[in-house]
Amino acid sequence: MLRKQVISGRQFNNHLNARAEGRVSAKTVDRGLIVWRNALAVLWLGLVVLMLAMASPSLAQDTQLKQAIATAAAKDRDIAAYYKATGYEALWVGSGNKDRARRRALVAAFAGAADHGLPSAKYDDAKLRKLIGAAEGATARGKLEVELSRQFLSYARDIQTGILTPSRVDEEIVRKVPYRNRLATLDAFANSNPVGFMKSLPPKNPEYTRLMKAKLDMERQIAKGGWGPTVSGKSLKPGQSGKGVVELRDRLVAMGYMRRSASATYDADLQKAVQQFQLGNGLPADGVAGAVTLKEINVPMERRLRNVIVAMERERWMNRPRGKRHIDVNLADFTAKIMDGSTVTFQTRSVVGKNVSDQRSPEFSDVMEFMVINPSWYVPRSIATKEYLPLLKENRNAVSQLEITDSSGRKINRGAVDFSQFDEQTFPFNMRQPPSKGNALGLVKFMFPNRYNIYLHDTPAKSLFSRNVRAFSHGCIRLNDPFDFAYALLAKQESNPKAFFQSLLAMGEEATVNLKQPVPVHIMYRTAITSPDGPVQFRRDVYGRDARIWRALAREGVALRSVSG
């Protein structure tokens, strides 16, 4: 071993000389320096062990443990840095009360990992106990010490900020996950109550807590048969009776939408329960169990459980403060909400991006800084070239509501341009729609500048808000009640927000209003939604994103389970 380290040192000196002559990069030398320093530390500890073995066997054993820790930690930069800073003191494998408490806390955390939707095989408490019990001798204990730190850090990251990397599952999930520093996590754990620290890792927001409760409840119910038999028939209406009505009643009882009853008739109580189910699942609440409603009622509990587990993973991706006042846009629910703390203080329907490759709304968070009243619409190039240029080739006076300008912003004379000579790559003009009631952005837009060019805005196409599924835009979020949304935002800075807004609107000219307190905006996608009271609500997976997330989780070892008791 000593011979190997000397040779490594000579090789590193050669690297230094080579770098001075420009034959290798600084990066190569820096990596060599790290390896050489770690090797020197291990070599030094080895020499110390030899000297202390003769003077004090117990002290030598302690130093041998430190050497084993140093050797095992050398392959992981963060873990190596932590142990180097602590003088290679053990965190887990010592015989003291603190070490035992940390081991117990880690084993207990692994035992509850599946409750959070983490892979049970990856975090197997029985395997962990066996691993701990099998380590004998300083070398084995040193390896165990580092392995426990590695597994702890893996668990901490998974339960704190998610198992998956969002953008690797779907490139339109462009959320920045708030990963914690691994070295700081180890250091904080070492100086905390082990049980308390483990409990602090999962998201603490009420939604995650309710999702986890729903998950455990559903697992227990699956063990007892789930929601029972599916409802037969294509459609059921008030006044009917028979087998299908009984099946419908029993299933809604099992789902928690009504109390148990022996009635075989589609009575007022059953109609009310159907309406509650429809409201809770984003359907028109007419109280009739038509084909669409029955299809949703008959979705197996196991599939709904997948939605809940995916929602928990999504919550972990957003495990950071969201702002005392913030805006939540749920793409799957087609809603936009202003949240003050955990209370919804304003809510409106929304239209989101169409389910095609270049129009789906992305998921991300940003900060709303201002609103524009009487906005101009600067047509995105993709729309100008793909949608409007073909029309201009057929008729140069098409889309007459739009101004066509050159690169300097000067309005051009359409009659002097032969549009047929241009394609998507060579089209040299810009397009703008001046402020008006017919403007594509309506009369107000809400801006949180981002590289995706996504914002919230009004629209003249009001009829779309009456649809059940509202995925029609080019990616931006259209609001059903944009003026009321503006009043709610301005109420924090204007004594009469409606009068203030309307005075600017009446001028007919583009006006920018800065928000004195910028508001975080979170564009999310939740097919499972909880409330403080009542069953979990579910929405359709309009973009298919949750299905992709579930498949990715399953590949990582996450599995459905049933729990007895």
C-alpha positions in Angstrom: 0.0 0.0 0.0 2.8 2.4 0.9 4.5 1.7 -2.5 1.2 2.4 -4.3 0.8 5.8 -2.6 4.4 6.8 -3.5 3.9 6.0 -7.1 0.7 8.0 -7.1 2.6 10.9 -5.7 5.2 10.7 -8.5 2.4 10.5 -11.0 0.8 13.6 -9.6 4.1 15.5 -9.7 4.3 14.6 -13.4 0.8 16.0 -13.8 2.0 19.3 -12.2 4.9 19.5 -14.7 2.6 18.6 -17.5 0.2 21.3 -16.6 3.0 23.9 -16.4 3.9 22.9 -20.0 0.2 23.1 -21.0 -0.2 19.3 -21.7 -3.0 18.7 -19.2 -5.9 20.8 -17.9 -6.2 22.5 -14.5 -9.3 20.3 -13.9 -7.2 17.1 -14.3 -4.7 18.4 -11.8 -7.4 19.5 -9.4 -8.9 16.0 -9.4 -5.4 14.5 -8.9 -4.9 16.9 -6.0 -8.1 15.7 -4.2 -7.2 12.1 -4.7 -3.6 12.7 -3.5 -4.8 14.6 -0.4 -7.2 11.8 0.5 -4.5 9.2 0.0 -2.1 11.1 2.3 -4.8 11.3 5.0 -5.3 7.5 4.9 -1.5 6.9 4.8 -1.0 9.2 7.8 -3.7 7.5 9.8 -2.1 4.1 9.0 1.2 5.2 10.3 -0.4 6.6 13.5 -2.2 3.2 14.0 1.2 1.4 13.8 2.7 3.7 16.4 -0.2 3.6 18.8 -0.7 -0.2 18.7 2.3 -0.7 20.9 1.5 2.2 23.2 -2.3 1.7 23.8 -4.4 -1.1 22.2 -7.7 0.8 22.9 -6.4 4.0 21.4 -5.0 2.1 18.4 -8.4 0.5 17.9 -10.1 3.9 17.9 -7.5 5.2 15.4 -8.0 2.1 13.3 -11.7 2.9 13.1 -10.9 6.4 12.0 -8.6 5.1 9.3 -11.4 2.7 8.1 -13.8 5.6 8.1 -11.4 7.8 6.1 -10.8 5.0 3.6 -14.5 4.2 3.1 -15.5 7.9 2.9 -12.8 8.8 0.3 -15.1 7.9 -2.7 -17.8 10.4 -1.7 -16.7 14.1 -1.7 -19.4 15.4 0.7 -19.2 12.5 3.2 -15.4 12.7 3.1 -15.5 16.4 3.8 -17.9 15.9 6.8 -15.7 13.2 8.4 -12.5 15.2 7.7 -14.0 18.2 9.5 -14.9 16.1 12.5 -11.6 14.3 12.8 -13.2 11.1 11.5 -15.3 10.7 14.6 -18.1 8.1 14.3 -21.7 9.3 14.0 -23.5 5.9 14.0 -21.3 3.0 15.2 -20.2 4.1 18.6 -21.4 2.5 21.8 -22.7 5.7 23.4 -26.3 6.7 23.8 -26.2 9.3 21.0 -25.0 6.7 18.5 -27.6 4.2 19.5 -30.3 6.9 19.3 -29.2 7.8 15.7 -29.2 4.1 14.7 -32.7 3.6 16.1 -34.0 6.7 14.4 -32.7 5.6 11.0 -34.2 2.1 11.4 -37.5 3.7 12.4 -37.4 6.1 9.5 -36.8 3.2 7.1 -39.7 1.3 8.6 -42.0 4.1 7.8 -40.6 5.0 4.3 -43.3 3.1 2.4 -45.9 5.2 4.2 -44.5 8.2 2.3 -44.6 6.3 -1.0 -40.8 5.6 -1.0 -39.4 2.3 -2.4 -39.8 -0.3 0.4 -36.9 -2.5 -1.0 -34.5 0.5 -1.0 -35.4 1.4 2.6 -35.8 -2.0 4.2 -35.5 -1.7 8.0 -34.9 -5.5 8.5 -32.0 -5.4 6.1 -30.6 -2.3 7.8 -30.8 -4.0 11.2 -29.0 -7.0 9.8 -26.3 -4.8 8.3 -25.8 -3.1 11.6 -25.6 -6.3 13.6 -23.1 -8.0 11.2 -20.4 -5.4 11.6 -17.5 -6.6 13.8 -14.0 -5.2 14.1 -12.8 -1.7 13.4 -12.6 -2.1 9.6 -16.1 -3.5 9.2 -17.5 -0.8 11.6 -15.7 1.9 9.6 -17.3 0.7 6.4 -20.7 0.5 8.2 -20.3 4.0 9.5 -19.9 5.5 6.0 -22.6 3.2 4.6 -25.1 4.5 7.2 -24.3 8.1 6.4 -24.7 7.3 2.7 -28.1 5.6 3.2 -29.2 8.4 5.6 -28.4 11.1 2.9 -30.2 9.1 0.3 -33.3 8.7 2.5 -33.2 12.4 3.4 -33.1 13.6 -0.2 -35.8 11.2 -1.3 -38.3 12.1 1.4 -37.4 15.8 1.4 -37.2 16.7 -2.3 -38.4 13.6 -4.2 -37.2 10.4 -5.7 -37.3 11.6 -9.3 -35.7 14.5 -11.2 -38.8 16.1 -12.8 -37.4 17.3 -16.1 -36.0 13.8 -16.8 -39.5 12.4 -16.5 -41.1 15.1 -18.6 -39.2 18.0 -20.2 -42.2 20.3 -19.7 -41.9 20.0 -15.9 -39.3 22.7 -15.5 -39.5 23.1 -11.8 -36.4 23.9 -9.8 -36.3 21.4 -7.0 -34.9 22.8 -3.7 -32.2 20.2 -3.0 -30.5 20.5 0.3 -26.7 20.5 0.8 -25.6 17.0 1.7 -22.7 18.1 3.9 -25.0 20.6 5.8 -27.6 17.8 6.2 -25.1 15.5 7.9 -23.8 18.3 10.1 -27.4 19.3 11.1 -28.3 15.8 11.9 -25.2 15.3 14.1 -26.3 18.3 16.2 -30.0 17.5 16.4 -32.3 15.2 18.2 -32.3 12.2 15.8 -36.0 11.4 16.0 -37.0 15.1 15.7 -34.7 15.6 12.7 -36.1 12.6 10.8 -39.6 13.9 11.4 -38.6 17.3 10.0 -37.6 16.0 6.6 -40.9 15.4 4.8 -42.9 18.5 3.6 -44.8 20.1 6.4 -47.6 21.7 4.4 -51.2 20.6 5.1 -51.7 19.1 1.6 -48.8 16.6 2.0 -50.2 15.6 5.4 -53.7 15.0 4.1 -52.4 13.1 1.0 -50.4 10.8 3.3 -53.4 10.2 5.5 -55.5 9.5 2.3 -52.8 7.1 1.1 -52.8 5.1 4.4 -56.7 5.0 4.5 -56.9 3.8 0.9 -54.3 1.1 1.6 -56.3 -0.2 4.5 -59.5 0.0 2.4 -57.9 -1.9 -0.5 -57.1 -4.7 1.9 -60.9 -4.9 2.6 -61.9 -4.9 -1.0 -61.6 -1.3 -2.0 -64.8 0.5 -3.1 -66.5 -2.8 -4.0 -68.1 -3.9 -7.2 -68.2 -1.5 -10.2 -71.6 0.0 -11.2 -73.2 -1.8 -14.1 -75.2 -0.1 -16.8 -74.5 2.9 -19.1 -76.5 5.5 -17.4 -78.7 5.9 -14.2 -81.1 8.7 -13.5 -83.2 9.9 -10.5 -86.4 7.8 -10.1 -84.8 4.6 -11.3 -84.4 1.5 -9.2 -82.8 -1.9 -9.5 -79.4 -3.6 -9.4 -77.4 -0.7 -10.9 -78.9 1.8 -8.5 -77.9 -0.4 -5.5 -74.4 -0.8 -6.9 -74.2 3.0 -7.3 -75.4 3.6 -3.8 -73.0 1.1 -2.3 -70.0 2.5 -4.2 -70.7 6.1 -3.1 -71.1 4.9 0.5 -67.7 3.2 0.3 -66.2 6.4 -1.2 -67.6 8.5 1.7 -70.2 10.5 -0.3 -73.2 9.3 1.6 -74.4 7.3 4.6 -75.4 3.7 4.3 -79.0 3.0 3.2 -81.1 0.1 2.2 -83.0 2.0 -0.5 -82.9 0.5 -4.0 -84.3 3.7 -5.6 -82.4 6.6 -7.1 -83.8 9.1 -4.5 -82.9 12.6 -3.5 -80.2 11.4 -1.2 -78.5 9.4 -3.9 -78.9 12.3 -6.4 -77.2 14.7 -3.8 -74.3 12.1 -3.4 -73.8 11.9 -7.1 -73.7 15.7 -7.3 -71.1 15.8 -4.5 -69.0 13.2 -6.4 -69.3 15.3 -9.6 -68.2 18.4 -7.8 -65.3 16.6 -6.2 -64.2 15.2 -9.6 -64.4 18.2 -11.8 -67.7 17.1 -13.6 -70.9 19.0 -14.3 -72.9 18.6 -11.1 -76.3 17.7 -12.6 -76.9 14.7 -10.2 -77.3 12.3 -13.1 -75.0 9.3 -13.3 -74.4 9.5 -17.0 -71.7 7.7 -19.0 -68.9 10.1 -18.1 -69.8 10.1 -14.4 -70.1 6.3 -14.2 -66.7 6.0 -15.9 -65.2 8.1 -13.2 -67.1 6.3 -10.4 -65.8 3.0 -11.7 -62.1 4.0 -11.7 -60.4 1.4 -9.5 -59.2 2.5 -6.1 -55.7 1.2 -7.0 -55.5 3.8 -9.8 -56.6 6.6 -7.6 -54.0 5.5 -5.1 -51.4 6.0 -7.8 -52.6 9.6 -8.2 -52.2 10.2 -4.5 -48.6 8.8 -4.4 -47.7 10.9 -7.5 -49.2 14.0 -5.8 -47.0 13.3 -2.7 -43.9 13.1 -5.0 -44.9 16.4 -6.6 -45.3 18.0 -3.2 -41.7 16.9 -2.3 -40.5 18.7 -5.4 -41.9 21.9 -4.0 -40.8 21.5 -0.4 -40.0 25.1 0.3 -42.0 28.1 1.6 -44.5 29.2 -1.1 -45.1 32.7 0.1 -47.5 34.1 2.7 -49.6 35.3 -0.2 -49.2 33.3 -3.4 -51.0 32.2 -6.6 -51.6 28.5 -7.3 -52.5 27.5 -10.9 -53.6 23.9 -11.1 -53.4 22.9 -14.8 -55.3 19.6 -14.3 -58.1 21.4 -12.3 -58.3 24.4 -14.7 -58.3 26.8 -11.8 -56.2 29.8 -10.5 -56.4 30.7 -6.8 -55.0 33.5 -4.7 -53.8 31.9 -1.4 -53.3 33.9 1.8 -51.6 31.4 4.0 -53.5 28.1 3.5 -56.8 29.9 2.8 -58.2 30.4 -0.7 -59.2 34.1 -0.8 -60.0 34.2 -4.6 -60.6 31.5 -7.2 -61.5 31.6 -10.9 -61.7 29.1 -13.7 -58.9 29.0 -16.2 -58.1 27.8 -19.7 -54.6 26.2 -20.1 -52.4 25.1 -22.9 -53.7 22.7 -25.6 -52.5 19.1 -25.3 -50.1 19.3 -28.3 -46.3 19.3 -28.3 -45.6 23.0 -28.5 -48.7 24.4 -26.6 -48.9 22.5 -23.3 -48.4 24.8 -20.3 -45.2 24.0 -18.4 -44.9 23.6 -14.7 -42.7 26.1 -12.8 -42.7 28.8 -10.1 -41.9 32.5 -10.5 -42.9 35.8 -9.0 -45.6 38.1 -10.4 -44.3 41.6 -10.5 -46.8 43.7 -12.4 -50.0 43.8 -14.4 -50.6 45.5 -17.7 -54.0 47.1 -18.3 -55.1 47.5 -22.0 -52.2 45.4 -23.1 -50.8 45.0 -26.6 -50.3 41.5 -27.9 -46.9 40.9 -29.4 -47.6 37.7 -31.4 -45.1 34.9 -30.6 -43.0 34.0 -33.6 -44.2 30.4 -33.6 -47.8 31.6 -33.9 -46.9 34.3 -36.5 -45.1 31.9 -38.8 -47.1 28.7 -38.3 -50.6 30.1 -38.1 -50.7 33.6 -39.7 -48.1 33.4 -42.4 -50.1 30.7 -44.4 -53.1 33.0 -44.2 -51.1 36.0 -45.4 -49.8 33.9 -48.3 -53.4 33.4 -49.4 -54.6 36.9 -48.7 -52.3 39.7 -47.7 -55.2 41.4 -45.9 -55.8 38.4 -43.6 -55.7 38.9 -39.8 -56.3 42.6 -40.4 -56.6 43.2 -36.6 -52.8 42.7 -36.4 -50.1 45.3 -37.3 -47.1 44.0 -39.2 -43.9 45.7 -38.3 -40.2 45.5 -39.3 -37.3 44.8 -37.0 -37.3 48.5 -36.0 -41.0 48.5 -35.0 -42.1 50.5 -38.1 -45.5 49.5 -39.5 -45.2 48.1 -43.0 -47.5 48.4 -46.0 -49.0 45.0 -46.6 -49.8 45.8 -50.2 -46.1 46.2 -50.9 -45.1 42.7 -49.6 -45.2 39.4 -51.4 -45.7 37.0 -48.5 -45.4 33.9 -50.7 -41.6 34.4 -50.8 -41.2 33.7 -47.0 -41.3 30.5 -44.9 -41.1 29.9 -41.2 -37.3 30.5 -41.2 -37.2 33.6 -43.5 -40.2 35.6 -42.4 -38.6 38.9 -41.4 -41.5 40.7 -39.7 -43.1 41.0 -36.3 -46.8 41.1 -35.5 -48.7 43.2 -32.9 -52.3 43.5 -31.9 -53.0 47.0 -30.3 -55.1 47.3 -27.2 -58.8 46.6 -27.7 -61.7 44.6 -26.4 -61.0 42.0 -29.1 -57.3 41.8 -28.2 -56.2 38.1 -27.8 -55.0 39.0 -24.2 -58.3 40.7 -23.4 -58.0 43.9 -21.3 -55.4 42.9 -18.7 -52.4 40.6 -18.3 -50.5 39.5 -15.2 -46.8 39.3 -15.7 -44.1 37.1 -14.0 -41.3 37.4 -16.6 -39.9 34.0 -17.5 -38.1 32.4 -20.3 -41.2 30.3 -21.3 -43.2 33.5 -22.1 -46.1 32.2 -19.9 -48.4 34.6 -18.1 -52.0 35.0 -16.9 -54.4 37.1 -18.9 -57.9 38.0 -19.9 -59.5 36.7 -23.1 -62.3 37.6 -25.5 -63.1 33.9 -25.9 -65.4 33.7 -22.9 -67.4 30.6 -24.1 -64.5 28.3 -23.5 -64.9 28.7 -19.7 -68.2 26.8 -19.8 -66.4 23.6 -21.0 -65.5 20.9 -18.5 -62.0 20.3 -20.0 -60.4 23.6 -20.8 -57.1 23.0 -22.6 -57.3 25.4 -25.6 -54.6 28.0 -25.3 -51.1 28.3 -26.7 -49.6 27.8 -23.2 -50.6 30.9 -21.3 -53.2 30.8 -18.6 -56.5 32.5 -19.5 -58.7 33.7 -16.6 -62.5 33.7 -16.4 -62.7 36.6 -13.9 -59.6 38.7 -14.7 -60.9 42.0 -13.4 -61.9 40.5 -10.0 -58.5 38.8 -9.9 -56.9 42.2 -10.5 -59.0 43.8 -7.7 -58.0 41.1 -5.3 -54.3 41.7 -6.0 -54.6 45.5 -5.9 -56.5 45.4 -2.6 -53.2 45.1 -0.8 -52.0 48.5 -2.1 -55.1 50.5 -3.1 -57.9 51.7 -0.9 -60.4 51.4 -3.8 -58.9 48.8 -6.1 -61.9 48.6 -8.4 -62.0 52.4 -9.0 -58.3 52.5 -9.5 -58.3 49.7 -12.1 -61.3 51.0 -14.0 -59.9 54.5 -14.2 -56.8 53.1 -16.0 -59.0 50.8 -18.2 -61.2 53.7 -19.3 -58.2 55.6 -20.7 -57.8 52.9 -23.4 -54.0 53.1 -23.4 -51.5 50.5 -22.2 -50.7 51.1 -18.5 -48.3 49.1 -16.3 -49.1 48.7 -12.6 -46.4 47.4 -10.4 -47.3 45.2 -7.4 -45.7 46.8 -4.3 -45.5 43.3 -2.9 -44.6 40.8 -5.7 -46.6 37.6 -5.4 -45.1 34.1 -6.0 -46.9 32.1 -8.7 -46.8 28.3 -8.8 -48.0 26.6 -11.9 -48.7 23.1 -10.8 -50.4 19.9 -12.0 -52.4 17.9 -9.4 -54.8 15.1 -10.3 -55.3 14.3 -6.6 -56.5 17.2 -4.4 -57.3 17.2 -0.7 -59.5 19.4 1.4 -59.7 19.7 5.2 -63.0 17.8 5.2 -64.4 15.4 2.6 -63.0 12.7 0.3 -59.9 13.3 -1.9 -60.9 14.9 -5.2 -59.5 13.7 -8.5 -59.0 15.2 -11.9 -58.2 13.8 -15.4 -54.6 13.4 -16.4 -55.1 15.8 -19.3 -51.4 15.9 -20.4 -50.6 12.3 -19.3 -47.8 13.6 -17.0 -49.0 11.8 -13.9 -49.0 8.5 -15.8 -45.3 9.1 -16.8 -44.4 10.0 -13.3 -46.0 6.8 -11.9 -44.1 4.7 -14.4 -40.9 6.4 -13.4 -41.7 5.8 -9.7 -42.5 2.2 -10.3 -39.1 1.8 -12.0 -37.5 3.1 -8.8 -39.3 0.5 -6.8 -42.4 2.3 -5.6 -45.3 -0.1 -5.4 -48.9 -0.2 -4.4 -49.7 -2.1 -1.2 -52.6 -3.0 1.0 -52.4 -2.7 4.7 -54.5 -4.8 7.1 -55.7 -3.5 10.4 
